């Protein structure tokens, strides 16, 4: 899928109430298991930015803040993977980390 397609999926996922930003991160990682995990950080960030720029109101602000938070927490996970010497080249590696070490995003 292209970045545009994934971005559209991300915005629709959140706006339609299909789940939280944490769940969106998992969905994105599952959709592109061979991509670098920073792609998920990027997609969460452009989703948050797009929501902030396009919509208004408390619910939209909450969605944007949650997306920024998920992007930041995902970056922390990637840093922790590096510090532990774990492979973190792909989203598959990230999903493995979440399953084995830190299930916050899977909750």
N, C-alpha and C positions, 0 to 999 in steps of 0.2 A: 504494500500500500504506500502511496505517496504521503509526504508530510501534510499536504492539504487534506487528503482523505482522512488521515489519522487525527488531524486537528478538528475536522468536522465531526468525526466520531466522538472525540473527547467532549466537545461543547454539547453535542446532542445527548451524550450519556449523562452529563451533569444536569442539563436543563430539563430533561425529561424525567428526572428523579430515579434513574436506574441504579444509582448508588452514589457513594461518597467519592471524594478525591482519592482516598486511599484505595478504594476498590477500582477506581479508574486506572491508577498506577499499575495494579495487577493485570487488569484487562489489556493495557497497552503492552506490558512486558510479554504477556502470553501471545499477543497478536504478532509480535516481531521478536521471537526468541533468539535469532542470530544477530540482531542489531546491538550496537553498543548501548549500555544502560543509560548513558547520558542523553540518549534520544528521548527517553521517558521524562527525564528532568526538563528537557527542552519543550516537549509537548505539554507538560503540566504548566510550565511557565507561560507559553504563548496562549494557552487556554485561559489562565488567570488574567493575563493582560487583555485578551479579547473580551472577556466578560466585563472587566472593569471599564473598558472603553466603550462598549456597546450598550450595556444595560445599567439601570439604576435601581435603587431600593435596597432595603436591608437584606433580603434573601440573596440577591445577586452579589452584594458585598460579601456576605458570608461564604458563598461559593468561591469567589475569587480568593479570599483570605485562606480558605481551606486548601485550595489548589497551590497557592504559594507555599503554604506550610508543608504540604505533601512533597513538593519539589525540594524544599530545604531538607526535610527528613530523609528523603531518598539520597540526597547528596551526602548526608552523614553516613548512611548505610554503605555507600560506595567507598567513602573514606575509611570506614572501619574494616571493610573487606581488604583494602590495600594494606592497612596497618597490620592486619592478621596474616598477610601473605596469601590471601585467598584469591583465586582466579575471579576476575570481575570484568572480563572482556565482552561478555554478551548478556542479554536479558535472561537467557537461560541460567547463567551463573548467578544472577541476581535472584531469580526465583528459587534456585537451590539454596542460596543463603537464607532467604526468608523462611523456607521450609525447615531448615536445619538449625538456624541460629537465632533469628529474630523474626517472629511471626506477626509483628505489629501491623504490617500491611495486609496480612492474610486474615486478620481478625474481623 
